[in-house]
C-alpha cells in the first residue's frame, strides 16, 4: 500500500486529475449509461443493473437475473467482463488522486489508496454477477448473497472515500481561512 500511496502522490497533479475526471465522465455519463440502456432494451423492460442497487437483498438480485432474458444476460455479462473492468481503474485513480492532493504531506496520505479497496470489492462483485448471469437458469443463493455482501462493502468503501474527500476539503478550507 505504501508503494501505491507513493505512486499516487507522485502523479497527483491538476493534469492527471483532469485526465481521470474526463475519463470518469465518459464512462459514467456515456459508456455505462449506454450499456444500461441496451440491457433495458434487450430485457424489454426497465430492470436496472445489479451493480447500482442498494440494500442487501439476494432474492431481488436473483429475480433481476431472471428478468433480464437471455440476450440481456449475455450482454450484461460481456459488459461486466470488459467495460466494467476498466471503469473501476478510472474511478480508483480519480478518487485516489483527489485524496492524494488533499492529504499530501500529512500522516494520513495512505487514505489515497482507499479507492483501490472499492476497486477490489467492485471486481469481486463483478465476478459474482457474471457467475449469476452465465449460470442461469441455475440460481445460487450463496453466490447471490456473496454478491450482495461485496456490493455492500463496495458502497461502504465508497462512502468512506466521499467522507474523506469532504473532510479533506473542509480541512483545506479551514487552513486557508486561518491563513488569510
C-alpha positions in Angstrom: 0.0 0.0 0.0 2.9 2.4 0.7 4.1 1.9 -2.9 0.7 2.7 -4.3 0.3 5.7 -2.0 3.8 7.0 -3.1 2.8 6.4 -6.7 -0.4 8.4 -6.3 1.4 11.2 -4.6 3.9 11.3 -7.5 1.2 11.5 -10.2 -1.3 13.7 -8.3 -1.5 17.0 -10.1 -4.1 19.0 -11.9 -3.3 17.4 -15.3 -3.8 13.9 -14.0 -6.9 15.0 -12.1 -8.4 16.5 -15.2 -7.5 13.4 -17.3 -9.1 11.0 -14.9 -12.1 13.3 -14.4 -12.7 13.4 -18.1 -12.4 9.6 -18.4 -14.7 9.2 -15.5 -17.3 11.4 -17.1 -17.1 9.5 -20.4 -17.5 6.1 -18.6 -20.2 7.2 -16.2 -22.1 9.6 -18.5 -21.9 7.8 -21.8 -20.4 4.3 -21.9 -22.1 2.7 -18.8 -25.3 4.7 -19.4 -25.5 3.3 -22.9 -24.8 -0.2 -21.6 -27.6 0.1 -19.1 -29.9 1.4 -21.8 -29.0 -1.5 -24.0 -29.6 -4.0 -21.2 -33.0 -2.4 -20.6 -33.8 -2.6 -24.4 -32.7 -6.3 -24.6 -34.7 -7.1 -21.5 -37.7 -5.3 -22.9 -38.4 -3.6 -19.5 -36.5 -1.4 -17.1 -34.9 -4.0 -14.8 -31.8 -1.9 -13.9 -28.3 -3.3 -13.2 -27.3 -5.2 -10.1 -24.2 -3.1 -9.7 -26.2 0.0 -8.9 -28.7 -1.4 -6.4 -28.5 -0.6 -2.7 -29.5 -2.7 0.2 -29.0 -6.3 1.0 -31.5 -8.5 -0.9 -30.1 -11.7 -2.6 -33.6 -12.7 -3.7 -34.0 -9.4 -5.6 -30.7 -10.0 -7.3 -31.7 -13.5 -8.4 -35.1 -12.0 -9.6 -33.3 -9.4 -11.6 -31.1 -12.0 -13.3 -34.2 -14.0 -14.2 -36.0 -10.9 -15.6 -33.1 -9.9 -18.0 -33.8 -12.6 -20.5 -31.1 -14.4 -22.5 -29.9 -11.6 -24.6 -29.7 -9.0 -21.8 -27.9 -11.5 -19.5 -25.4 -12.3 -22.2 -24.7 -8.6 -23.0 -24.6 -7.7 -19.3 -22.0 -10.4 -18.6 -19.9 -9.2 -21.5 -20.1 -5.6 -20.2 -19.1 -6.8 -16.7 -16.0 -8.6 -18.2 -14.9 -5.6 -20.4 -16.2 -2.1 -19.7 -16.8 -2.7 -16.0 -13.2 -3.9 -15.6 -11.9 -0.6 -16.9 -14.3 1.7 -15.1 -13.1 0.8 -11.6 -9.5 1.6 -12.6 -10.6 5.0 -13.8 -12.6 5.9 -10.6 -9.9 4.4 -8.3 -7.3 6.7 -9.9 -9.6 9.7 -9.9 -10.5 9.4 -6.3 -7.0 8.3 -5.3 -5.6 11.4 -7.0 -8.1 13.7 -5.3 -7.3 12.1 -1.9 -3.5 12.4 -2.6 -3.9 16.1 -3.3 -6.0 16.7 -0.2 -3.9 14.7 2.2 -0.4 15.3 0.6 2.2 15.8 3.3 0.0 14.6 6.2 0.4 11.4 8.2 -2.9 10.3 6.5 -1.6 10.2 3.0 -2.3 6.5 2.9 -6.0 7.3 2.5 -5.4 7.8 -1.2 -5.3 4.0 -1.5 -8.8 3.5 -0.2 -10.4 3.9 -3.7 -8.5 0.8 -4.6 -10.3 -1.1 -1.9 -13.5 -0.1 -3.7 -12.0 -1.4 -6.9 -11.2 -4.7 -5.3 -14.8 -5.1 -4.0 -16.2 -4.0 -7.3 -14.1 -6.6 -9.2 -15.2 -9.3 -6.8 -18.8 -8.2 -7.1 -18.5 -8.2 -11.0 -17.2 -11.8 -10.8 -20.3 -12.9 -8.8 -22.6 -11.0 -11.2 -21.0 -12.8 -14.2 -21.4 -16.2 -12.4 -25.1 -15.4 -11.7 -25.7 -14.3 -15.3 -23.9 -17.1 -17.0 -25.1 -20.0 -14.9 -28.8 -19.0 -15.2 -31.3 -20.8 -15.1 -29.5 -22.3 -12.1 -29.5 -19.8 -9.3 -27.2 -20.0 -6.3 -28.4 -18.2 -3.2 -24.8 -18.5 -1.9 -23.5 -16.5 -4.9 -26.3 -14.0 -4.8 -25.7 -13.5 -1.1 -21.9 -13.1 -1.7 -22.7 -10.6 -4.5 -24.8 -8.6 -2.1 -22.1 -8.7 0.6 -19.5 -7.5 -1.9 -21.8 -4.8 -3.2 -22.4 -3.6 0.3 -18.7 -3.5 1.1 -18.1 -1.6 -2.2 -20.7 1.0 -1.3 -19.4 1.4 2.3 -15.9 1.9 1.0 -17.2 4.5 -1.4 -19.0 6.2 1.4 -15.7 6.3 3.3 -13.9 7.8 0.2 -16.6 10.5 -0.2 -16.4 11.3 3.6 -12.6 11.6 3.4 -12.8 13.9 0.4 -15.3 16.1 2.2 -13.2 16.1 5.4 -10.1 16.9 3.3 -11.9 19.8 1.6 -13.1 21.2 4.9 -9.6 20.9 6.4 -8.0 22.7 3.4 -10.7 25.4 3.5 -10.2 25.9 7.3 -6.5 26.2 6.9 -6.9 28.8 4.1 -9.3 30.8 6.2 -6.9 30.8 9.1 -4.0 31.9 7.0 -6.0 34.7 5.2 
